[in-house]
Amino acid sequence: MCGARSTVIRNLQGVFLLALIGIIVIISFAGECVAQHVKIVGLGSIDCGQFIKEIEQNPGLQRDYLAWAQGYMSGILISRPVGVDEKLDLKPSTFPLLKQLEFLRAFCTEQPATDFADAVEGLYKRLRKEGASQ
């Protein structure tokens, strides 16, 4: 009787372990599955190819796009939870605005079908790395 009981307990432990692993896997992917889709508006609501085309035709627009990018990143920064990115500098001396504009141009040249907002989010991530290295 004791042998049968210990076999049942081991089987239950195995089932519990598998269930626990399943829960961990589900939780780890949950954040990816609930990505929010929003409609972005304004100057930067275009794709990268259009951005490159427009700034080639009118280089002065780069300033406007950079201003939109700074506002968009400020919105990201404000929406971060308490304690996350609180001291992030969106205009560090080691990565000034002209360098940020170069980042956006390079990103969009390499990925013209990508949304310009994605390029700006890439810049935000780059600025996070810049802040971490200071």
N, CA, C and O atoms as a GROMACS GRO file, in nm:
protein
  536
    1MET      N    1   0.083  -0.119   0.000
    1MET     CA    2   0.000   0.000   0.000
    1MET      C    3   0.087   0.125   0.000
    1MET      O    4   0.056   0.222  -0.068
    2CYS      N    5   0.197   0.122   0.077
    2CYS     CA    6   0.285   0.240   0.084
    2CYS      C    7   0.352   0.264  -0.050
    2CYS      O    8   0.372   0.380  -0.088
    3GLY      N    9   0.388   0.158  -0.123
    3GLY     CA   10   0.451   0.173  -0.253
    3GLY      C   11   0.358   0.240  -0.352
    3GLY      O   12   0.400   0.327  -0.429
    4ALA      N   13   0.231   0.201  -0.352
    4ALA     CA   14   0.132   0.260  -0.442
    4ALA      C   15   0.110   0.406  -0.406
    4ALA      O   16   0.092   0.490  -0.495
    5ARG      N   17   0.111   0.435  -0.278
    5ARG     CA   18   0.090   0.573  -0.233
    5ARG      C   19   0.205   0.662  -0.275
    5ARG      O   20   0.182   0.775  -0.320
    6SER      N   21   0.328   0.616  -0.262
    6SER     CA   22   0.443   0.698  -0.302
    6SER      C   23   0.446   0.718  -0.453
    6SER      O   24   0.491   0.822  -0.501
    7THR      N   25   0.399   0.617  -0.530
    7THR     CA   26   0.392   0.633  -0.675
    7THR      C   27   0.290   0.739  -0.712
    7THR      O   28   0.315   0.820  -0.802
    8VAL      N   29   0.176   0.741  -0.645
    8VAL     CA   30   0.073   0.841  -0.669
    8VAL      C   31   0.127   0.980  -0.635
    8VAL      O   32   0.106   1.076  -0.709
    9ILE      N   33   0.197   0.990  -0.523
    9ILE     CA   34   0.253   1.120  -0.481
    9ILE      C   35   0.355   1.168  -0.584
    9ILE      O   36   0.356   1.286  -0.618
   10ARG      N   37   0.441   1.079  -0.632
   10ARG     CA   38   0.540   1.118  -0.733
   10ARG      C   39   0.471   1.163  -0.862
   10ARG      O   40   0.512   1.260  -0.925
   11ASN      N   41   0.366   1.090  -0.901
   11ASN     CA   42   0.292   1.128  -1.021
   11ASN      C   43   0.227   1.266  -1.004
   11ASN      O   44   0.229   1.348  -1.096
   12LEU      N   45   0.170   1.291  -0.886
   12LEU     CA   46   0.110   1.421  -0.859
   12LEU      C   47   0.214   1.532  -0.860
   12LEU      O   48   0.188   1.642  -0.908
   13GLN      N   49   0.332   1.501  -0.806
   13GLN     CA   50   0.439   1.600  -0.807
   13GLN      C   51   0.481   1.631  -0.952
   13GLN      O   52   0.507   1.747  -0.986
   14GLY      N   53   0.487   1.529  -1.034
   14GLY     CA   54   0.521   1.549  -1.175
   14GLY      C   55   0.418   1.634  -1.246
   14GLY      O   56   0.452   1.725  -1.321
   15VAL      N   57   0.289   1.604  -1.222
   15VAL     CA   58   0.181   1.682  -1.282
   15VAL      C   59   0.187   1.826  -1.233
   15VAL      O   60   0.170   1.920  -1.312
   16PHE      N   61   0.211   1.845  -1.104
   16PHE     CA   62   0.221   1.979  -1.047
   16PHE      C   63   0.337   2.055  -1.111
   16PHE      O   64   0.323   2.173  -1.143
   17LEU      N   65   0.451   1.989  -1.128
   17LEU     CA   66   0.569   2.052  -1.187
   17LEU      C   67   0.540   2.093  -1.331
   17LEU      O   68   0.576   2.204  -1.372
   18LEU      N   69   0.476   2.006  -1.409
   18LEU     CA   70   0.441   2.040  -1.546
   18LEU      C   71   0.343   2.158  -1.551
   18LEU      O   72   0.356   2.247  -1.635
   19ALA      N   73   0.246   2.157  -1.462
   19ALA     CA   74   0.150   2.268  -1.458
   19ALA      C   75   0.220   2.398  -1.423
   19ALA      O   76   0.191   2.502  -1.482
   20LEU      N   77   0.312   2.393  -1.328
   20LEU     CA   78   0.386   2.512  -1.288
   20LEU      C   79   0.470   2.565  -1.404
   20LEU      O   80   0.474   2.686  -1.427
   21ILE      N   81   0.536   2.476  -1.476
   21ILE     CA   82   0.615   2.517  -1.593
   21ILE      C   83   0.524   2.580  -1.697
   21ILE      O   84   0.560   2.682  -1.757
   22GLY      N   85   0.407   2.521  -1.720
   22GLY     CA   86   0.311   2.577  -1.816
   22GLY      C   87   0.268   2.716  -1.778
   22GLY      O   88   0.259   2.804  -1.863
   23ILE      N   89   0.241   2.736  -1.651
   23ILE     CA   90   0.200   2.869  -1.603
   23ILE      C   91   0.311   2.970  -1.624
   23ILE      O   92   0.285   3.083  -1.667
   24ILE      N   93   0.433   2.932  -1.595
   24ILE     CA   94   0.547   3.022  -1.613
   24ILE      C   95   0.561   3.060  -1.760
   24ILE      O   96   0.584   3.177  -1.792
   25VAL      N   97   0.547   2.963  -1.850
   25VAL     CA   98   0.558   2.991  -1.993
   25VAL      C   99   0.446   3.086  -2.037
   25VAL      O  100   0.472   3.181  -2.112
   26ILE      N  101   0.325   3.062  -1.992
   26ILE     CA  102   0.212   3.148  -2.029
   26ILE      C  103   0.236   3.290  -1.978
   26ILE      O  104   0.212   3.386  -2.052
   27ILE      N  105   0.281   3.305  -1.857
   27ILE     CA  106   0.306   3.438  -1.801
   27ILE      C  107   0.416   3.509  -1.878
   27ILE      O  108   0.408   3.629  -1.902
   28SER      N  109   0.520   3.436  -1.916
   28SER     CA  110   0.631   3.500  -1.986
   28SER      C  111   0.590   3.551  -2.124
   28SER      O  112   0.646   3.649  -2.172
   29PHE      N  113   0.493   3.486  -2.188
   29PHE     CA  114   0.447   3.531  -2.318
   29PHE      C  115   0.328   3.626  -2.308
   29PHE      O  116   0.291   3.686  -2.409
   30ALA      N  117   0.269   3.640  -2.193
   30ALA     CA  118   0.149   3.723  -2.179
   30ALA      C  119   0.176   3.868  -2.218
   30ALA      O  120   0.092   3.930  -2.282
   31GLY      N  121   0.290   3.922  -2.180
   31GLY     CA  122   0.322   4.060  -2.213
   31GLY      C  123   0.328   4.083  -2.363
   31GLY      O  124   0.291   4.190  -2.411
   32GLU      N  125   0.375   3.984  -2.438
   32GLU     CA  126   0.385   3.998  -2.581
   32GLU      C  127   0.249   3.987  -2.647
   32GLU      O  128   0.227   4.045  -2.753
   33CYS      N  129   0.158   3.915  -2.589
   33CYS     CA  130   0.029   3.890  -2.649
   33CYS      C  131  -0.068   4.005  -2.629
   33CYS      O  132  -0.169   4.014  -2.700
   34VAL      N  133  -0.042   4.093  -2.536
   34VAL     CA  134  -0.135   4.202  -2.508
   34VAL      C  135  -0.083   4.336  -2.560
   34VAL      O  136  -0.117   4.441  -2.506
   35ALA      N  137  -0.002   4.331  -2.664
   35ALA     CA  138   0.050   4.455  -2.720
   35ALA      C  139  -0.067   4.542  -2.764
   35ALA      O  140  -0.161   4.497  -2.829
   36GLN      N  141  -0.059   4.667  -2.726
   36GLN     CA  142  -0.167   4.760  -2.754
   36GLN      C  143  -0.147   4.822  -2.892
   36GLN      O  144  -0.037   4.865  -2.927
   37HIS      N  145  -0.253   4.826  -2.969
   37HIS     CA  146  -0.248   4.888  -3.100
   37HIS      C  147  -0.322   5.021  -3.091
   37HIS      O  148  -0.440   5.027  -3.056
   38VAL      N  149  -0.250   5.127  -3.122
   38VAL     CA  150  -0.308   5.261  -3.116
   38VAL      C  151  -0.285   5.331  -3.249
   38VAL      O  152  -0.194   5.296  -3.324
   39LYS      N  153  -0.368   5.428  -3.278
   39LYS     CA  154  -0.352   5.507  -3.399
   39LYS      C  155  -0.268   5.629  -3.365
   39LYS      O  156  -0.308   5.716  -3.288
   40ILE      N  157  -0.151   5.634  -3.424
   40ILE     CA  158  -0.061   5.745  -3.404
   40ILE      C  159  -0.095   5.853  -3.506
   40ILE      O  160  -0.119   5.824  -3.623
   41VAL      N  161  -0.096   5.977  -3.462
   41VAL     CA  162  -0.131   6.087  -3.551
   41VAL      C  163  -0.019   6.190  -3.552
   41VAL      O  164   0.072   6.187  -3.469
   42GLY      N  165  -0.027   6.278  -3.646
   42GLY     CA  166   0.070   6.386  -3.655
   42GLY      C  167   0.172   6.360  -3.764
   42GLY      O  168   0.162   6.264  -3.840
   43LEU      N  169   0.268   6.446  -3.770
   43LEU     CA  170   0.371   6.443  -3.873
   43LEU      C  171   0.441   6.307  -3.881
   43LEU      O  172   0.473   6.261  -3.990
   44GLY      N  173   0.464   6.244  -3.768
   44GLY     CA  174   0.538   6.119  -3.764
   44GLY      C  175   0.455   5.995  -3.784
   44GLY      O  176   0.503   5.885  -3.758
   45SER      N  177   0.332   6.009  -3.829
   45SER     CA  178   0.245   5.892  -3.844
   45SER      C  179   0.259   5.827  -3.982
   45SER      O  180   0.164   5.767  -4.032
   46ILE      N  181   0.375   5.840  -4.042
   46ILE     CA  182   0.402   5.785  -4.176
   46ILE      C  183   0.503   5.671  -4.165
   46ILE      O  184   0.552   5.642  -4.056
   47ASP      N  185   0.532   5.609  -4.277
   47ASP     CA  186   0.636   5.506  -4.274
   47ASP      C  187   0.772   5.570  -4.302
   47ASP      O  188   0.782   5.684  -4.347
   48CYS      N  189   0.875   5.495  -4.275
   48CYS     CA  190   1.012   5.545  -4.289
   48CYS      C  191   1.046   5.586  -4.432
   48CYS      O  192   1.117   5.684  -4.454
   49GLY      N  193   0.995   5.512  -4.529
   49GLY     CA  194   1.022   5.546  -4.668
   49GLY      C  195   0.969   5.684  -4.704
   49GLY      O  196   1.035   5.760  -4.774
   50GLN      N  197   0.851   5.714  -4.655
   50GLN     CA  198   0.792   5.847  -4.679
   50GLN      C  199   0.874   5.955  -4.608
   50GLN      O  200   0.896   6.063  -4.663
   51PHE      N  201   0.919   5.926  -4.486
   51PHE     CA  202   1.004   6.020  -4.412
   51PHE      C  203   1.129   6.053  -4.494
   51PHE      O  204   1.162   6.170  -4.512
   52ILE      N  205   1.197   5.950  -4.543
   52ILE     CA  206   1.320   5.972  -4.621
   52ILE      C  207   1.288   6.054  -4.747
   52ILE      O  208   1.362   6.147  -4.780
   53LYS      N  209   1.182   6.020  -4.815
   53LYS     CA  210   1.143   6.092  -4.937
   53LYS      C  211   1.116   6.239  -4.906
   53LYS      O  212   1.162   6.327  -4.979
   54GLU      N  213   1.042   6.266  -4.800
   54GLU     CA  214   1.006   6.403  -4.767
   54GLU      C  215   1.127   6.487  -4.726
   54GLU      O  216   1.137   6.603  -4.765
   55ILE      N  217   1.218   6.429  -4.648
   55ILE     CA  218   1.334   6.510  -4.606
   55ILE      C  219   1.435   6.528  -4.718
   55ILE      O  220   1.513   6.623  -4.716
   56GLU      N  221   1.433   6.437  -4.816
   56GLU     CA  222   1.519   6.457  -4.934
   56GLU      C  223   1.466   6.572  -5.018
   56GLU      O  224   1.543   6.651  -5.072
   57GLN      N  225   1.334   6.582  -5.030
   57GLN     CA  226   1.271   6.689  -5.108
   57GLN      C  227   1.276   6.823  -5.035
   57GLN      O  228   1.287   6.928  -5.098
   58ASN      N  229   1.268   6.817  -4.902
   58ASN     CA  230   1.267   6.940  -4.822
   58ASN      C  231   1.346   6.916  -4.693
   58ASN      O  232   1.287   6.880  -4.591
   59PRO      N  233   1.479   6.934  -4.697
   59PRO     CA  234   1.563   6.905  -4.580
   59PRO      C  235   1.522   6.979  -4.453
   59PRO      O  236   1.549   6.932  -4.343
   60GLY      N  237   1.456   7.094  -4.468
   60GLY     CA  238   1.412   7.169  -4.351
   60GLY      C  239   1.308   7.095  -4.267
   60GLY      O  240   1.291   7.124  -4.149
   61LEU      N  241   1.240   6.998  -4.327
   61LEU     CA  242   1.140   6.919  -4.253
   61LEU      C  243   1.203   6.831  -4.145
   61LEU      O  244   1.135   6.787  -4.053
   62GLN      N  245   1.334   6.807  -4.156
   62GLN     CA  246   1.401   6.724  -4.056
   62GLN      C  247   1.381   6.779  -3.916
   62GLN      O  248   1.364   6.703  -3.820
   63ARG      N  249   1.385   6.910  -3.905
   63ARG     CA  250   1.366   6.974  -3.775
   63ARG      C  251   1.227   6.943  -3.719
   63ARG      O  252   1.211   6.916  -3.600
   64ASP      N  253   1.127   6.948  -3.807
   64ASP     CA  254   0.990   6.919  -3.764
   64ASP      C  255   0.974   6.773  -3.722
   64ASP      O  256   0.909   6.743  -3.622
   65TYR      N  257   1.032   6.684  -3.799
   65TYR     CA  258   1.025   6.542  -3.763
   65TYR      C  259   1.098   6.514  -3.632
   65TYR      O  260   1.052   6.434  -3.550
   66LEU      N  261   1.211   6.580  -3.613
   66LEU     CA  262   1.285   6.561  -3.488
   66LEU      C  263   1.204   6.614  -3.370
   66LEU      O  264   1.204   6.554  -3.262
   67ALA      N  265   1.136   6.727  -3.390
   67ALA     CA  266   1.051   6.781  -3.283
   67ALA      C  267   0.938   6.683  -3.252
   67ALA      O  268   0.904   6.662  -3.135
   68TRP      N  269   0.878   6.623  -3.356
   68TRP     CA  270   0.773   6.524  -3.333
   68TRP      C  271   0.830   6.405  -3.256
   68TRP      O  272   0.768   6.355  -3.162
   69ALA      N  273   0.949   6.362  -3.295
   69ALA     CA  274   1.014   6.248  -3.228
   69ALA      C  275   1.039   6.279  -3.081
   69ALA      O  276   1.015   6.193  -2.995
   70GLN      N  277   1.086   6.398  -3.051
   70GLN     CA  278   1.111   6.436  -2.911
   70GLN      C  279   0.981   6.436  -2.831
   70GLN      O  280   0.979   6.393  -2.716
   71GLY      N  281   0.874   6.485  -2.891
   71GLY     CA  282   0.744   6.483  -2.823
   71GLY      C  283   0.693   6.342  -2.802
   71GLY      O  284   0.639   6.310  -2.696
   72TYR      N  285   0.710   6.258  -2.903
   72TYR     CA  286   0.667   6.118  -2.893
   72TYR      C  287   0.745   6.046  -2.782
   72TYR      O  288   0.688   5.973  -2.702
   73MET      N  289   0.876   6.068  -2.779
   73MET     CA  290   0.959   6.005  -2.675
   73MET      C  291   0.924   6.061  -2.537
   73MET      O  292   0.929   5.988  -2.438
   74SER      N  293   0.889   6.189  -2.530
   74SER     CA  294   0.846   6.246  -2.402
   74SER      C  295   0.719   6.177  -2.354
   74SER      O  296   0.703   6.152  -2.235
   75GLY      N  297   0.629   6.148  -2.447
   75GLY     CA  298   0.508   6.075  -2.412
   75GLY      C  299   0.538   5.935  -2.361
   75GLY      O  300   0.477   5.889  -2.265
   76ILE      N  301   0.633   5.868  -2.426
   76ILE     CA  302   0.675   5.736  -2.378
   76ILE      C  303   0.731   5.748  -2.237
   76ILE      O  304   0.697   5.669  -2.149
   77LEU      N  305   0.816   5.847  -2.217
   77LEU     CA  306   0.881   5.866  -2.088
   77LEU      C  307   0.779   5.893  -1.978
   77LEU      O  308   0.790   5.838  -1.868
   78ILE      N  309   0.682   5.975  -2.006
   78ILE     CA  310   0.578   6.007  -1.908
   78ILE      C  311   0.494   5.885  -1.874
   78ILE      O  312   0.448   5.872  -1.760
   79SER      N  313   0.474   5.797  -1.970
   79SER     CA  314   0.389   5.680  -1.947
   79SER      C  315   0.460   5.566  -1.874
   79SER      O  316   0.396   5.468  -1.838
   80ARG      N  317   0.589   5.578  -1.853
   80ARG     CA  318   0.665   5.472  -1.787
   80ARG      C  319   0.623   5.462  -1.639
   80ARG      O  320   0.587   5.563  -1.578
   81PRO      N  321   0.628   5.342  -1.584
   81PRO     CA  322   0.594   5.325  -1.442
   81PRO      C  323   0.693   5.399  -1.352
   81PRO      O  324   0.806   5.430  -1.392
   82VAL      N  325   0.650   5.426  -1.231
   82VAL     CA  326   0.736   5.493  -1.134
   82VAL      C  327   0.865   5.412  -1.117
   82VAL      O  328   0.862   5.290  -1.101
   83GLY      N  329   0.976   5.481  -1.121
   83GLY     CA  330   1.105   5.417  -1.102
   83GLY      C  331   1.169   5.368  -1.231
   83GLY      O  332   1.284   5.324  -1.228
   84VAL      N  333   1.098   5.375  -1.344
   84VAL     CA  334   1.153   5.329  -1.472
   84VAL      C  335   1.182   5.450  -1.559
   84VAL      O  336   1.092   5.531  -1.587
   85ASP      N  337   1.302   5.464  -1.601
   85ASP     CA  338   1.347   5.572  -1.690
   85ASP      C  339   1.329   5.712  -1.630
   85ASP      O  340   1.328   5.810  -1.705
   86GLU      N  341   1.316   5.722  -1.499
   86GLU     CA  342   1.291   5.853  -1.438
   86GLU      C  343   1.401   5.955  -1.469
   86GLU      O  344   1.372   6.074  -1.484
   87LYS      N  345   1.523   5.911  -1.479
   87LYS     CA  346   1.633   6.004  -1.502
   87LYS      C  347   1.683   6.000  -1.645
   87LYS      O  348   1.791   6.051  -1.675
   88LEU      N  349   1.605   5.940  -1.734
   88LEU     CA  350   1.646   5.932  -1.874
   88LEU      C  351   1.650   6.071  -1.936
   88LEU      O  352   1.553   6.147  -1.929
   89ASP      N  353   1.762   6.103  -1.996
   89ASP     CA  354   1.781   6.231  -2.063
   89ASP      C  355   1.757   6.210  -2.212
   89ASP      O  356   1.830   6.135  -2.277
   90LEU      N  357   1.656   6.275  -2.267
   90LEU     CA  358   1.624   6.259  -2.408
   90LEU      C  359   1.714   6.343  -2.498
   90LEU      O  360   1.703   6.338  -2.621
   91LYS      N  361   1.802   6.420  -2.437
   91LYS     CA  362   1.896   6.502  -2.514
   91LYS      C  363   2.031   6.503  -2.442
   91LYS      O  364   2.080   6.609  -2.402
   92PRO      N  365   2.092   6.385  -2.426
   92PRO     CA  366   2.220   6.381  -2.355
   92PRO      C  367   2.332   6.444  -2.438
   92PRO      O  368   2.326   6.445  -2.561
   93SER      N  369   2.430   6.497  -2.371
   93SER     CA  370   2.541   6.561  -2.442
   93SER      C  371   2.619   6.461  -2.526
   93SER      O  372   2.684   6.499  -2.624
   94THR      N  373   2.613   6.334  -2.490
   94THR     CA  374   2.684   6.231  -2.566
   94THR      C  375   2.606   6.183  -2.688
   94THR      O  376   2.660   6.111  -2.771
   95PHE      N  377   2.480   6.222  -2.700
   95PHE     CA  378   2.396   6.183  -2.813
   95PHE      C  379   2.304   6.301  -2.847
   95PHE      O  380   2.182   6.293  -2.828
   96PRO      N  381   2.364   6.411  -2.898
   96PRO     CA  382   2.288   6.534  -2.923
   96PRO      C  383   2.185   6.516  -3.035
   96PRO      O  384   2.179   6.412  -3.101
   97LEU      N  385   2.104   6.619  -3.056
   97LEU     CA  386   1.994   6.611  -3.150
   97LEU      C  387   2.037   6.577  -3.293
   97LEU      O  388   1.969   6.501  -3.361
   98LEU      N  389   2.148   6.632  -3.339
   98LEU     CA  390   2.193   6.599  -3.475
   98LEU      C  391   2.228   6.451  -3.487
   98LEU      O  392   2.202   6.389  -3.591
   99LYS      N  393   2.286   6.395  -3.384
   99LYS     CA  394   2.317   6.253  -3.384
   99LYS      C  395   2.188   6.170  -3.378
   99LYS      O  396   2.180   6.063  -3.438
  100GLN      N  397   2.089   6.220  -3.307
  100GLN     CA  398   1.960   6.152  -3.302
  100GLN      C  399   1.894   6.154  -3.440
  100GLN      O  400   1.834   6.055  -3.483
  101LEU      N  401   1.905   6.265  -3.509
  101LEU     CA  402   1.850   6.275  -3.643
  101LEU      C  403   1.921   6.178  -3.737
  101LEU      O  404   1.858   6.115  -3.822
  102GLU      N  405   2.052   6.167  -3.723
  102GLU     CA  406   2.128   6.070  -3.803
  102GLU      C  407   2.080   5.928  -3.775
  102GLU      O  408   2.069   5.847  -3.867
  103PHE      N  409   2.052   5.898  -3.649
  103PHE     CA  410   2.000   5.766  -3.612
  103PHE      C  411   1.869   5.740  -3.685
  103PHE      O  412   1.851   5.633  -3.743
  104LEU      N  413   1.777   5.837  -3.683
  104LEU     CA  414   1.647   5.820  -3.747
  104LEU      C  415   1.662   5.802  -3.898
  104LEU      O  416   1.595   5.718  -3.958
  105ARG      N  417   1.749   5.882  -3.959
  105ARG     CA  418   1.771   5.869  -4.105
  105ARG      C  419   1.828   5.731  -4.138
  105ARG      O  420   1.782   5.667  -4.233
  106ALA      N  421   1.927   5.686  -4.062
  106ALA     CA  422   1.988   5.555  -4.088
  106ALA      C  423   1.887   5.442  -4.068
  106ALA      O  424   1.878   5.351  -4.149
  107PHE      N  425   1.811   5.450  -3.960
  107PHE     CA  426   1.710   5.348  -3.931
  107PHE      C  427   1.611   5.339  -4.046
  107PHE      O  428   1.580   5.231  -4.096
  108CYS      N  429   1.562   5.455  -4.088
  108CYS     CA  430   1.459   5.459  -4.192
  108CYS      C  431   1.513   5.423  -4.329
  108CYS      O  432   1.440   5.368  -4.412
  109THR      N  433   1.637   5.452  -4.355
  109THR     CA  434   1.699   5.413  -4.482
  109THR      C  435   1.710   5.261  -4.490
  109THR      O  436   1.686   5.201  -4.595
  110GLU      N  437   1.745   5.199  -4.379
  110GLU     CA  438   1.760   5.054  -4.374
  110GLU      C  439   1.626   4.981  -4.372
  110GLU      O  440   1.617   4.867  -4.417
  111GLN      N  441   1.521   5.045  -4.318
  111GLN     CA  442   1.391   4.980  -4.302
  111GLN      C  443   1.278   5.071  -4.350
  111GLN      O  444   1.198   5.117  -4.268
  112PRO      N  445   1.271   5.098  -4.480
  112PRO     CA  446   1.173   5.196  -4.530
  112PRO      C  447   1.027   5.158  -4.509
  112PRO      O  448   0.941   5.246  -4.505
  113ALA      N  449   0.996   5.031  -4.495
  113ALA     CA  450   0.856   4.990  -4.476
  113ALA      C  451   0.810   5.002  -4.331
  113ALA      O  452   0.691   4.988  -4.302
  114THR      N  453   0.903   5.027  -4.241
  114THR     CA  454   0.873   5.039  -4.098
  114THR      C  455   0.810   5.174  -4.069
  114THR      O  456   0.840   5.273  -4.136
  115ASP      N  457   0.722   5.180  -3.970
  115ASP     CA  458   0.663   5.307  -3.929
  115ASP      C  459   0.769   5.399  -3.871
  115ASP      O  460   0.862   5.353  -3.803
  116PHE      N  461   0.756   5.527  -3.897
  116PHE     CA  462   0.849   5.625  -3.840
  116PHE      C  463   0.846   5.619  -3.688
  116PHE      O  464   0.949   5.637  -3.623
  117ALA      N  465   0.728   5.594  -3.630
  117ALA     CA  466   0.717   5.582  -3.484
  117ALA      C  467   0.804   5.469  -3.431
  117ALA      O  468   0.859   5.478  -3.321
  118ASP      N  469   0.818   5.361  -3.509
  118ASP     CA  470   0.906   5.250  -3.468
  118ASP      C  471   1.052   5.296  -3.467
  118ASP      O  472   1.130   5.254  -3.382
  119ALA      N  473   1.087   5.381  -3.562
  119ALA     CA  474   1.222   5.436  -3.564
  119ALA      C  475   1.246   5.520  -3.440
  119ALA      O  476   1.354   5.515  -3.380
  120VAL      N  477   1.146   5.597  -3.402
  120VAL     CA  478   1.158   5.682  -3.282
  120VAL      C  479   1.168   5.594  -3.157
  120VAL      O  480   1.244   5.625  -3.066
  121GLU      N  481   1.092   5.487  -3.152
  121GLU     CA  482   1.102   5.395  -3.038
  121GLU      C  483   1.239   5.330  -3.034
  121GLU      O  484   1.293   5.304  -2.927
  122GLY      N  485   1.297   5.303  -3.151
  122GLY     CA  486   1.435   5.253  -3.157
  122GLY      C  487   1.533   5.355  -3.102
  122GLY      O  488   1.628   5.320  -3.032
  123LEU      N  489   1.508   5.481  -3.134
  123LEU     CA  490   1.592   5.589  -3.080
  123LEU      C  491   1.579   5.597  -2.929
  123LEU      O  492   1.678   5.616  -2.858
  124TYR      N  493   1.457   5.582  -2.880
  124TYR     CA  494   1.434   5.585  -2.735
  124TYR      C  495   1.515   5.474  -2.666
  124TYR      O  496   1.579   5.498  -2.564
  125LYS      N  497   1.512   5.355  -2.723
  125LYS     CA  498   1.590   5.243  -2.668
  125LYS      C  499   1.738   5.273  -2.672
  125LYS      O  500   1.812   5.238  -2.580
  126ARG      N  501   1.782   5.339  -2.780
  126ARG     CA  502   1.924   5.376  -2.793
  126ARG      C  503   1.961   5.477  -2.685
  126ARG      O  504   2.070   5.470  -2.628
  127LEU      N  505   1.871   5.572  -2.658
  127LEU     CA  506   1.898   5.671  -2.554
  127LEU      C  507   1.901   5.606  -2.416
  127LEU      O  508   1.975   5.650  -2.329
  128ARG      N  509   1.822   5.502  -2.396
  128ARG     CA  510   1.826   5.428  -2.268
  128ARG      C  511   1.965   5.366  -2.250
  128ARG      O  512   2.023   5.371  -2.142
  129LYS      N  513   2.018   5.307  -2.358
  129LYS     CA  514   2.152   5.248  -2.351
  129LYS      C  515   2.256   5.355  -2.325
  129LYS      O  516   2.352   5.335  -2.249
  130GLU      N  517   2.238   5.470  -2.389
  130GLU     CA  518   2.330   5.583  -2.370
  130GLU      C  519   2.330   5.626  -2.223
  130GLU      O  520   2.435   5.651  -2.165
  131GLY      N  521   2.211   5.635  -2.165
  131GLY     CA  522   2.199   5.674  -2.024
  131GLY      C  523   2.259   5.572  -1.931
  131GLY      O  524   2.315   5.608  -1.827
  132ALA      N  525   2.249   5.444  -1.966
  132ALA     CA  526   2.303   5.338  -1.882
  132ALA      C  527   2.456   5.339  -1.884
  132ALA      O  528   2.520   5.294  -1.789
  133SER      N  529   2.515   5.389  -1.993
  133SER     CA  530   2.660   5.388  -2.005
  133SER      C  531   2.726   5.510  -1.942
  133SER      O  532   2.849   5.518  -1.937
  134GLN      N  533   2.645   5.603  -1.895
  134GLN     CA  534   2.704   5.726  -1.835
  134GLN      C  535   2.729   5.706  -1.688
  134GLN      O  536   2.778   5.798  -1.621
   0.00000   0.00000   0.00000
